Amino acid sequence: MQMPETPERPETPVPAATPVRKGSNAFRFVLPGIVLLSLLLMWYFISYINLFPAYALPSPGAVFKSFIEEVVAGRLISDIIASLWRVGVGFVISAVLGIPVGLWLGQHLYARQAFVPILNFFRFLSPLAWIPFAILWFHIGDKPAVFLIFMATFFPLVLATMSAVATIPSIYFRVAQDYNYKGIELLTKVTFPAVTPQVITALRVSYGIAWVVIVAAEMVGCQDGLGYGIWEARNGLRLDSAVCYMIIIGLLGMGIDRLLAQLTKLPNVRWGYER
């Protein structure tokens, strides 16, 4: 007796993977440009209808005129160089010291338990609270500003690096034991490559903190720089010049942040940012 033939099931087609749609380069520039243009038009309209007095909110034209004056006089260029120098020195010192300390703490449990409360205490302490001490210890000039930047960025960098090391999967270290990795070899081939994406993110965040602190530090501890330029414009009731300096600060901050963001495209780091 023949069994009835079982009809063959039609093969279910496997849906093709939907390609990830990436925004075109045109939209990457057009959309922010539209937002920027809208803000400029709103600013111009508020100035045109005199919603605020001219001394309280300068017009875009007045700010542009002030920008030309500052560039021609050479003050703006010298202030930019002074601020970039202070931020660069303080930030580099903080990174050179903070990242190794964070790597060491991340690998030693008892050290973390001993030092983390102190690190958190100084992290939550506003760096601006150190201004009187910075002036008394280092007087007026570059040194107090560099010190304040260091105090503002060192502790967040240490804690971020330490947390990244402490969360490395243990399987990484078990495999490293199989290859007999120890000491510097373990650090350079396992630990540091595993935390580099998080460290780069921490560097970008800390750099933003440094750029905020330098403005406040230069207002009281320096005689040049972008922060000092805003303070001087405030004392002279030149808000058009103050807005000019504010725009320069924002543009410089964005530009250097984009430079730091290029580190995420390195072949050995890109894996930490892929989605």
ABEGO torsion letter per residue (X at the ends): XBBBBBBBBBBBBBBBBBBBBBBBAAAAAAAAAAAAAAAAAAAAAAAAAGABBAAABBBAAAAAAAAAAAAAAGAAAAAAAAAAAAAAAAAAAAAAAAAAAAAAAAABAAAAAAAAAAAAAAAABBAAAAAAAAAAAAEBEAAAAAAAAAAAAAAAAAAAAAAAAAABBAAAAAAAAAAGBBEAAAAAAAAAAAAAAAAAAAAAAAAAAAAAAAAAAAAAABABEAAAAAAAAAAAGBAAAAAAAAAAAAAAAAAAAAAAAAAAABAAAAAAABX
